[in-house]
Amino acid sequence: MRKGIYLNVLMHVEEHKPAASTTAHAVGPSGESPAKPTANPLDEIKQAMETLTQGILPEDKITVEVKRIRTEPSIAPNDKQVSVLAYVEGEQDAPLNFMELATAELKKKLDMTFGQSLASGTNVQVHTIEENTNAVDELADEAEF
């Protein structure tokens, strides 16, 4: 039987700022310092989540569709909380609890995706995964704006 569930994922994001370099910086032809692109951790997380949702393998028990990614307030200046609303589908026998399967499989995918630091050196750790029973209403309210 095909089942689906909305899950909220709360992730702890710790940004690592590169240490100030004591070496001389290169100067461009007109005397300016060349701009170095800085990765935005939220953009990196979005990109990683897109990769996670595209990697459907025969052994995968679920499919994931990311509905929303946003930052949440945090008390520490270098730490951020990022919440992800994901719709998870999968095949399972009718009497079994799909939330357990969906949560375990999503956690496994997230751990594989964020097991290492992002390109910017940012560390991402999954804090909680919980069912969101109000997701349809929340998404409808957001669509009205």
C-alpha positions as CSV (number, residue, x, y, z in Angstrom):
1,M,0.0,0.0,0.0
2,R,1.3,3.5,-0.9
3,K,1.5,5.8,2.1
4,G,2.5,9.4,2.6
5,I,3.4,11.7,5.5
6,Y,4.6,15.2,6.1
7,L,7.7,15.4,8.3
8,N,9.3,18.5,9.9
9,V,13.1,18.2,10.2
10,L,14.9,20.6,12.5
11,M,18.6,20.8,11.8
12,H,21.4,22.5,13.8
13,V,23.7,24.4,11.5
14,E,27.1,25.5,12.7
15,E,28.9,27.9,10.4
16,H,32.7,28.0,10.4
17,K,34.2,31.3,9.4
18,P,37.7,30.9,7.8
19,A,40.5,32.2,9.9
20,A,42.0,35.5,8.9
21,S,45.0,34.9,6.7
22,T,48.3,36.4,7.5
23,T,49.6,36.0,3.9
24,A,49.4,38.8,1.3
25,H,46.4,38.8,-0.9
26,A,46.5,38.9,-4.7
27,V,45.6,42.2,-6.2
28,G,43.7,42.5,-9.5
29,P,44.9,44.5,-12.5
30,S,43.1,47.6,-11.4
31,G,44.4,47.4,-7.8
32,E,41.3,45.8,-6.3
33,S,41.3,42.5,-4.4
34,P,39.6,39.8,-6.4
35,A,36.2,38.8,-4.9
36,K,36.0,35.4,-3.5
37,P,32.6,33.7,-3.7
38,T,31.3,32.8,-0.2
39,A,28.9,30.0,0.0
40,N,25.6,30.6,1.8
41,P,24.9,27.7,4.1
42,L,21.2,27.8,3.5
43,D,21.8,27.6,-0.3
44,E,24.2,24.7,0.3
45,I,21.5,22.9,2.4
46,K,18.9,23.5,-0.3
47,Q,21.3,22.1,-2.9
48,A,22.1,19.1,-0.7
49,M,18.3,18.4,-0.1
50,E,17.7,18.6,-3.9
51,T,20.4,16.0,-4.4
52,L,18.9,13.8,-1.6
53,T,15.4,13.9,-3.3
54,Q,16.8,13.0,-6.7
55,G,18.8,10.0,-5.6
56,I,16.2,7.3,-6.0
57,L,17.8,3.9,-5.9
58,P,16.1,0.4,-6.1
59,E,16.9,-0.2,-2.4
60,D,15.3,3.1,-1.3
61,K,12.1,2.5,0.6
62,I,10.9,6.1,0.4
63,T,10.8,9.1,-1.9
64,V,11.2,12.6,-0.5
65,E,9.8,15.9,-1.8
66,V,11.0,19.0,0.0
67,K,8.1,21.5,0.4
68,R,9.9,24.2,2.4
69,I,13.3,25.1,3.9
70,R,13.6,28.1,6.2
71,T,15.8,29.4,9.0
72,E,14.6,29.5,12.5
73,P,15.7,31.7,15.4
74,S,18.7,30.6,17.4
75,I,20.3,31.9,20.5
76,A,24.0,31.5,19.5
77,P,25.4,34.0,16.9
78,N,27.3,31.4,14.7
79,D,24.6,28.7,15.0
80,K,21.4,28.5,13.1
81,Q,18.4,26.3,13.1
82,V,17.0,25.2,9.7
83,S,13.7,23.6,9.4
84,V,12.7,21.5,6.4
85,L,9.1,20.4,5.6
86,A,9.3,17.2,3.6
87,Y,6.6,15.0,2.1
88,V,7.6,11.4,2.3
89,E,6.0,8.5,0.4
90,G,6.7,4.8,0.4
91,E,5.2,1.3,0.1
92,Q,4.2,-0.5,3.3
93,D,1.7,-3.0,4.5
94,A,-1.5,-1.3,5.6
95,P,-1.5,-2.1,9.3
96,L,2.1,-1.0,9.9
97,N,3.1,2.5,11.2
98,F,4.4,4.4,8.3
99,M,5.8,7.2,10.5
100,E,8.4,4.9,11.9
101,L,9.6,3.7,8.5
102,A,9.5,7.2,7.0
103,T,11.4,8.8,9.9
104,A,14.1,6.1,10.0
105,E,14.7,6.1,6.3
106,L,14.7,9.9,6.1
107,K,17.2,10.1,9.0
108,K,19.4,7.6,7.2
109,K,19.3,9.7,4.0
110,L,20.0,12.9,5.9
111,D,22.9,11.4,7.8
112,M,24.5,10.2,4.6
113,T,23.9,13.7,3.0
114,F,25.2,15.8,5.9
115,G,27.6,13.3,7.4
116,Q,30.5,15.5,6.4
117,S,30.9,19.3,6.5
118,L,29.5,21.2,3.6
119,A,31.9,22.9,1.1
120,S,31.9,26.0,3.2
121,G,33.0,24.1,6.3
122,T,29.5,24.3,7.7
123,N,28.4,21.4,9.9
124,V,24.8,20.2,9.8
125,Q,23.3,17.9,12.3
126,V,19.7,16.6,12.4
127,H,18.1,17.5,15.7
128,T,14.5,16.2,15.4
129,I,12.2,14.6,12.8
130,E,8.5,14.9,13.7
131,E,5.2,14.4,11.9
132,N,3.5,17.6,10.8
133,T,-0.3,17.1,10.8
134,N,-1.0,20.7,9.9
135,A,1.3,20.8,6.8
136,V,-1.4,21.0,4.2
137,D,-3.0,24.0,6.0
138,E,0.4,25.7,6.5
139,L,1.3,25.3,2.8
140,A,-2.1,26.6,1.7
141,D,-1.7,29.7,4.0
142,E,1.7,30.4,2.6
143,A,0.5,30.1,-1.0
144,E,-2.1,32.8,-0.4
145,F,0.7,35.4,0.1
